[in-house]
Amino acid sequence: MELIDYLLLLAICAVAYAAGEGLARVHIPRLPVYLAVGAISGALVARAQDGASLTFPRVSTVALAFIGFVAGSHLVWRVIAPRLRPIIAQVLGLSIAVPIVVGITIFVVTSELPMTVRLAGAILAGTVMLALSPPEAIAVISENRSAGPFTKLVLGATVVMDVVVVSAFSVTLLVAQNLVEEEADGASIVASVVAVLGLALLGGALVGFLLRTVIERTRSDLWVGLLVIAVAAVAAVLAPLMTEWAADELGLRIEIDSLLIAMIAGVIVANWTTKPERFAGLLERMVPYVYVVFFTLTGLGLHLDALAAAAGAAALLWVARLAGIATGSTVAMRLVREPEVVRRVAWRAYMPQAGIALALAATIASDFGAGGEELATIIIATVVLNEATGPFFLRSALRATGETVVETEQLD
């Protein structure tokens, strides 16, 4: 690539950032704006799309690792512990109901595809649709000054679910690839899953140690920020090295995900560092810029005609996800005997979706061969719907439980 190509991509990212910040003032979510600016730019400027296709594979792995740090940083034990029982019930309820309802929907509407591809698409979509949005949930809760048992439940379940989704996605992607390649031997899949999780834990521990050292021993915030990006790059490099080692030494065709390694590292640092506030604050300041680059480049790879064609399927998938969330949440809350109002409205709190789901969709497009781009396009369109409508569902749930502070104007 020439310098002009990098400058062009940088200019498009700057436009996306400005558009996102401007529209955020009228309560339009930023991430769909970044995707839209990227998609429109790709349609208008062919050179930008070509440049993104060359740049994105390198940038995306580091950005995904950084997003993994963010996901892991939200899993703080002292926040989860007070409401552990209902949180576990909520996570289990959603983890069972959503993949079943979404998976059946995908399986039925793809009847023209081979059976193995339909099954692979069903389990991948079911897993991605589990993803929630801790940043969006935190923003809505802060905006409404919400506090109380239900608010703690929502925050805890939302954070834990992201950890579950990233871990499960590594497994389901592996299973899906085996199904499509018709190598779905039970023993080899089990061995592959154990190897993926074991190596990811080892990699997460190593990256977590580096990340913790950077946070605790570097004085300048500027240098800390640069070093955190460097550690994300280490995670991005470590993942394929572990993948290659597993193939050479263990004879296993697996793919270690830098996102999973980084998420484990984020959990470690969030819970076992002397400066957790510095870690959380640094990520909060940096993540908007990582998001704008990652999702604008993702948008450059999208085709507007494909997104328009996916609108009907996305609407169907949105309904299926809503049905799965409502079923799983309601049953879970009844089993743990939460108050009636919580049983009735808790599901609304889990409609928001954002960064992790879009990142996983991008992974499907790049790593899952048959139909990966088409499935990713449908998922991205669905996530955009969830991101746009989710905050309204969450706010209505918080207000129904009486845990928001409603400000009224005081007349002189």
N, C-alpha and C positions, 0 to 999 in steps of 0.2 A: 504493500500500500504506500501511496505517496503522502507527503505532508498535507496536501490539500484535502485528502480523504479524511484524515484525522480531524482537521479543522472543521470540515463539514459536519462530521458526527458530533463534535463538541458543540457546534452552533445549534444543531437540532436538539441536543440535550438541554442547552440553555433555554431555548424556546419552550421546550416541554416543562422545564422547571418554572419558568415565569407564568406559563398558562396554568399550571397546577396551583401555584400560589394564588393567582388572581381568582380562579374559580372556587378555590377553597373558602374564600370570603363569603360566597353565597352557598356554602355547605355542599359543594360538589366534591366527591372524593378525588384525591390526587392521582391515584394509580391508574384508573381508567383514562384520565386525561393524558398521562404519559404514553400509554398504549396508543391512544388515538392520534397524538401528535406524531408518534413514530410511524404508525400505519399510513397516515396521510402523506408524510414526508417520503415514505418508501414508494407510494403510488405516484408522486409528482417528480421525484428525483431518483432515477434508476441508479445513479452512481452511489447514492447514500445507501440504498438497499444492498448493493454489491459490497460496499465497504463494511456494512454491519455484518454480513455473512462471514467475512474474514475475521473481523474483530471479536464478534460475540463469543465464539467458543473459548477464547482465552479469557475474556473479561468475565464471562458468566460463571466460571468455576470459582474464581476469587469472590465474586459478588455473592454467590450462593453460600460460600463458607461464611462470609460476614453475616448474611441473613440467618445462618445457623447459630452464630454467636447470639444474635438478638433473640431468637426463639428460646435458646437455652437459658438466657439471662433472666427470663421471666419466671422460671421454675425455682422459686425461692421457698424453702421448706417452711419458714416461719409464717408465710402467707397461706400456704396450703394446709398446714396442720390443723388449725381450729375447726375446719369444716371437712375433715378428711372423708368421713363416711358418706355423706351425700355427694361429695365430689367424685368418689370412686363409683358410686351408683350411677351418677350422671354420665360419666365417661363410658362405663360399660354399656349403659342403655343406648347411647348414641353409636358406639362402636359396633353394636350388633344390628340395630335397626337401619341405620343409614346405608351401609354397604349392601344390605339385602334389598331394600327398596330401589336404590339407585342401580344396583347391579342387574336386577330383574328388568328394570326399564331399559337399560342399555342393551341387554341381551335380546329383548323382544323387538326393539326398533332396528336392530342390525341383522335381521333374519336373512338378508341376501349374502352375508359374509360366511366364510367357513366357521365351523363350530369352535375350533380352538381360538380363532381370532375374536369371536364373540365373547368367549369366556375371559380371554385376556383383557379385552376392553372393559368388560363388566367389573372385574376386580380392581383394575386401575382407577376407573371413574369412581367406584364406590369408596376407595381409599381417599382420593383427592377431595371428594365432596365432604369428607369428615373434617377437613381443615377449617379452623375458625380464624379469628383475628384478635390476638391480645392487644395490639396497638389501638385498633378501632374500638374495642370494648373499653379500654382504659380511657380513651378520649371521650366517649359518650358518658361514662360514669363520672369523669371529672367535670364535664360540662354541666351535668345535672346535679353535681354535688351529692352523689348518692353514697349512702353508707348503711351497713346493717348486715344481718346474716345472709340474706339473699344476694347482696352485692358480693360478699366474700365467696359465696358458692359460684357465682358467675365467673368471677376472676379466676378462681382456682381451677374450675373445670375447663375454662377456655385455654389456660396455660398448659395444663396437663395434656389436653387433647392435641395440642401442637406437637408435643414430644411423642405421643402415641402415633400420630399421623406420619411424622418423618421416619420413625422407626419402622412402622408397618409398610410404608411406601418402598423402602429398600427391599423388603421381603417380597411384596407383591409385584414389583418390577421384575425381580428375578424369576418369580413363578410365571409371570406373563411371557417373558422372553423364552422360557423353557417350553411353554405351551405352543407358542407360535413356531418355534423351531422343531417342535415335535420331539423333544428330548425330556419329556416330563416323567422321569423315573422317580418314584417316591423317595428312595434312599438317597439319591444324589441331590434332590431338592432339600431334604432335611440337612444333609451335610453342608450344602451351600449356604443355607440360612444360618446355621451355627457358625460357619466361617465368616459370613458377612457381619454378624453381630459381634463376634469375638474380636475380629480385626478392627471393627469400628470402635469398640470400647478401648482397645489398646491405642489406636490412633488418637481417640478423644482424650485419653489420659496424657499422652505426650504433648498434644497441642494445648491442652488445658494447663499443663505445667508451664509451657512457654508463655501462654497468655497471662497467667497469674503473675509470673515473674515480671513481665512488661508492666502490668497494672501497678504492682507494688513497688517497683524499684526505679521507675522512670519518673523524673520530676516534672518535666515539661509536658503539658497536655498535647502540644503540637507533635512532639516526638512520640508520645504514647499513641496518638491517632495513626501516625505513619507506621509504627511498629505493629499495631493491631492489624492493619492492612497486610503487612508483611507476614504476620502469623496466619492470616486467612490464606495467603498465597502458599504457605507451608502446608496447610490442610489440603489445598487444591492439588499440590504436587504429591503429597503423601498418599492420597486416595488411589491414583493410578499405579503408583509403585507397589502398593499392597495388592492391587488387582493382579498385577503382573507376577508378583511373588506367589500368590495363591495358584495361578495357572502353572507356574514352573515347578513349585515345590509340592503343592497339594493336588495338582491335576484337576482343579475346579475352575469352571468358567463362570466367574462371578464378577460383579462390579461393586467396588467399595465407593460409597457416595461421600463426597467432601461435605455435603450438607449435614449428614448424620454425624460424621466425625466432629464437625464444628459445633453442632448442637450439644453433643456430650461435653465438649470442652466448655461451652457456655454455662452448662449446668454446674460443672465443677467449680468454675470461677465464681459464679453467683452465690454459691453456698459455702465455699471454703477459701475465702480471701479476706484480708483485713480491710480492704477498701471496696466493698460491694457498691457503695453509692457512686464512687468514681467510675467503676465499670459500667453501671447502668446509665449514668449521665453521659458518658462518652459515647456509648452506642446510640443513645437517643439523639445526640447532636449530629452524629455522622450518618445515621441510616437514611435520612431524606435524600442525601446526595447519592448514596449507593442505589437507592430505589430508582431515582430518576434516570441514572445511567442504565441500570439493568432492564427496567421495563420500557424505556424508550427504544433501546436496541431490540428488545423482544417485539415491540410494535413494528419496527422496521421490517421484521421478518414475516409479519402477518399480511394477509391479502384481504382488502376490504370486501371484495366480492365473496370470499370464503366466509368472512364474519357475517355478512348479510344472509348468506345461505344457511348459516348455522343458527339463525335466530329462533326458528321454530323448535329445533332440537334443544336449544338452550332453555327455552321457556318450559319445555317438557321436563328437562332435567332439574330445573329450578323447583317445579312443583313436586317432583319425586323427592328431592332433598328435603323440602319443607315437610312432606308427609313422614319421611323417615325420622327427622328430628322431633316432630311433634309426638310420634308414637314412642320412640325410645326415651325421650325425656319424661313424658307423662307417666309411663309405666315405672321408670326408675324412681321418680319422686313419690309415687304411691307406695312402692316397696319399702322405702326408708321413712315413710309416714311424715313427710314434710307438710306444712300447713296447706289447707285447701287452695288458697290463692296461688301458692307456689306450684302446686300440682297443675293448676289450670294454665298458668302463663309462663312457666319457666322455659318452655321450648322457644319462645320468641327471642330469648337472650342469645341464642346460638345461631341466628341467621347470618350475622356479619361474616364476611370472608374477605381476605386480601392477599398480602404478600406471599405467604408460604404456598397457598394453593396455586397462585400464578407461577411461582418458581417451579413447583412440581409439574405443572402443565408444560412448561418449557422443557423440562427434563424428558417428559414423555415424547415430545416432538423430536428431540435429538437422539434419544436412546432406544425408543421402541419403534422398530422398523415398520411393519405392516399397519398402515392406517394411523400411525402415530401423529402426524401433522393434523389430520382431520379430527381425531379425538381431542387433541390439544386445543384446536380452534373452538370446538363445542364447549370444552371445559372453561376456556378463557372467557367466552361470551357469557357463560353461566355465572362465573365468578364476578364479572362486571355487574350483572344483575343483583347478585347477593351483596356486593359492596355498596351499591346504590340504595338498596332497600333495607339492608340489615340494620343500620343504626335506628331506623324508625321502629322496627320490631323490638330492638333492645330497649329503647327509651320507653316504649309502652309497657314493657314488662316491669321495668324499674318503678314506673309511676303506679302500676297496678298493685305493687307490693308496699307502696307507701314509703319507699326509702329514698325519695328524691326531695330536694329542697326547692320548692317553687317560689320564685321571687315575684313579688307584686309591687307595682309602682305605688309609692307613697305620695299622695297629693298634698300640696302645701295648703 
